[in-house]
């Protein structure tokens, strides 16, 4: 299932039922899991490990050196999970030794055209990146997040679980879980209630998360004060623990307020 015009290094590790399209190139240190489909004109290079049942569309560059002047050719890595769809002209870079040395993309992600995932990023599961969403280096995006088209995320920012950004958002600080954000620079605009309903969140959880949003953004509290108040309700609403866990990790950029 390898097209005769494709170039696959003999040391590359290719699983069962992998399809590699015309003029695609697979490098020496690449590992591709079972059932993955590689379209035409795709480059997969670097120390890159790809799981099973992924789909990579034409002209994507996967596992290339990071766009970081400090990078000196170290054998850093890119690790991609299972069942991801990566559309045309996407670029995923390997990590750097200034971080943990690995760029990670989870499973079941829907990544549209022209998306860039820079060095040392960590993307969770079941995310959606619309066309031209761009992650700077060291960005973390948690499960179920949706980045609108042309969203740009500054390096070292974190995007929490179930977050949604609008088209053209410029994210310069962390976005807590469940929050909708929009604008340049991105500001909070309530809880992603519609998305949570579609994922089966019960009404009582939605109400608790809306109260939590008011505690963080409308009550005039310092962040530590808001955390303490949320902690009191976490036993009643387990979904609040996701917010508390997010705040427990020291922020390099602060959160959007």
N, C-alpha and C positions, 0 to 999 in steps of 0.2 A: 504493500500500500504506500510505497515511497515512489513519487514520480521520478522518472529518469533524469529530469533536469534539476532535481533537488540535490543539494550537497550536504551529506550527513557524515560527520567525522566517524571513523571506524571505532573510536573509543566511547562515543556517545552511547548511553544506555536507553534503549527504546523498548517500551512495553508491548504487550500484545494488542493487535487491532488498532495500532496507531496509523493515522493517515497524514502524510506530509506532501503538501501540494507543490506545484511547479515553481521552480526557482527559489524555493525556501532553503535556508542554511541553518544547520544545527551544529553547534560547536562541540569541542572535545569533552568538556566537563559538564555536559547537559544530561539530565535524566528526565525522561518523559514517561508518565504512567499510562496504564492500559486505556484504550478507547479514546485517547485524545486526538482531536482533529486539528491539523495545522494547515491553514489555507495557503494560497500562493504568495510568494514574495514576503515571507515572514523570516526575520532573523531571530534565532534563539542562541544566545552565546553566554559566556561567563560561567561561573559555578552556579548553575541554575537547576533547581529541582522542581518539576511540575507533576502534580498528581494526576488522577484519572478523570476521564470524561470531560476534559476542558475543550474549548473551541477558541482558536485564535484566527482572526480574520486578517486579510491582506495588509501588508506594509507595516505591521507592528514590529517594534524592536524590543526584545525581551532579554534582560540580563546584561545589557551593555554597561560599560564603566560609568560611575556616577559623574554628574556634572559638578564636581567639587575639586578645586585647585589643589587641595591637600592630598587627593588620592594619588598613590604612587604605585599602582598596579598590584596591590595586595589581593590575595585570593578570597575576597569577601563574596557573599552569597545572596541569591534571590531564591526564596522558597514560596511556591504557589500551591494551594490546596486543590480541591476537586470541584468539578462541575461549574467552573467559571466560564462566562462568555466574555471575550475580549474583542471588541470590534476594531474597525480599521484605524491604522496610524497611532496606536497606543505605544507609549514608551515606559517601561519599567526598568529601573536601574538597580544594580546590586548595592549592598551596604558599604560602610566605611569602618575603618578601625577606630575612628573617633567615637563610634557608638558600639553596639553589640556586633556589628559586622554583617548583619542580615537584614534584608528587606523582606517583609512577610506579607503575603496576600492570602486570606483564608479561603473558604469554600462558598459556593453558591452565590457568587457576586455577579452582577450584571454591569459591565463596564463598557460604556459607549465610546464612540470614535474620538480620537485625539486626546484621550486622557493621559496625563503624566503622573506617575507615581515615583517620586524621587528616592534617593538613597536613604536607607534606615527607616523608611515608613513602615507602619504596621496597620494593615487593613483587616478588619474582622470578617465575619460571615454575613451573607445575605444583604450586602450593601448594594446601592445603585449609584453609579456615577454617571451623570448625564454628559452629553458632548462637551469637550473642552474643560472639564473639571481638572484642576491642577493642584497637586500636593507638593509643597516644598519639602526639604529634607527633614527627617525625624518627626514627621506628623503621624499621629495615631488616630485612626478612625474606627470606632467600635461598631458592633453588630447592628444591622438593620438601619444604619444611617443612609440618608439620601442626600446627595449633593446635586443641586440644580446646575444646569448648563452654565459654563463659564465661571463657576465658583473657583476662587483661588484661595488656598489655605497657606498661611505663612508658616515658615519652618518652626518646629517645636510646638505647634499648636496641637490640641487634642479636640476631637469631635466625639461627643458621647453617643451612647446607644440610642437609636430611634430619633435622632436629630434629623431635621429637614432644613435645607437652605434653599433660598429662592435663586432664580437665574441671576447671574452677575454679582453674587455676593463676594465680598472681600473679607475673609476671616483673618483677623489679626490677633485674636485671643481665643481661649478655650470656649467651647459651647457645651454646657452641661447636658446630660441625657434628657431626652423627651422634648427638647426646646425647638421651636421654629425660629430661624434667624434669616435676616435679609438686609441688604444694603451695603454701601461702601462708606464707612466700614460697617460690618455686620452688627446688627442690634437684635435683641430678643423680641419676639412677637407672639408670645404665648406658648401653649403646649401643643404638640403635634397630635391633637385629639383624633383627627380623622384617620391618620395612619395607625394609631393605637387601636381604634375600633376595628379596623380591617384585620389586625393581628390578634383579635380576640380578647383584648383587655376588658375586664368587666366594668360596669358603670361605677362601682364603688372605688375601683383603682383610678379611674379617670378623674373622679372628684378629688381623691387624695392628691393626685399629681397636680391638679389645678391649684389646690391649696398650697402645695409645696412651691409652685411657681410664684404665687403671691408672697409667700414667706421670703423667697430669695430676692424678688425683684420689686415688690410693692410695699413691703412693711418697713422700709427705711432701716433695715438691720445691717450691721456689718456681716461679712460672710461667716465668720466664726459663730456669731450669734444665730444666724439662720441655720447653720449646721446643727447646733445644739437643739434648736426647736424641732428640726426634722428628725433628729435622733429619737425624740420622745414619741413620735408617731410611727417609727419604722416597724415596731412589733405589730402594729395594726395593719399596716400596708407594706408587704415585703418589697413592692416595686420601689419604694423610697430608698431601699438599701443600695440600689444601683447608683443613685445620686450621691449618697454618702461615700460609697467606694470611690467614685470619681473624684470627689473633693479630698479624699484621703491621700491621693497622689499629689505631691508638690507640683505646682504649676510653674512653668517657665515664663508664661506669658500673661497670667491672670485670666479671669473669665469675662465674657462680654456682660456688660451691665447697662 
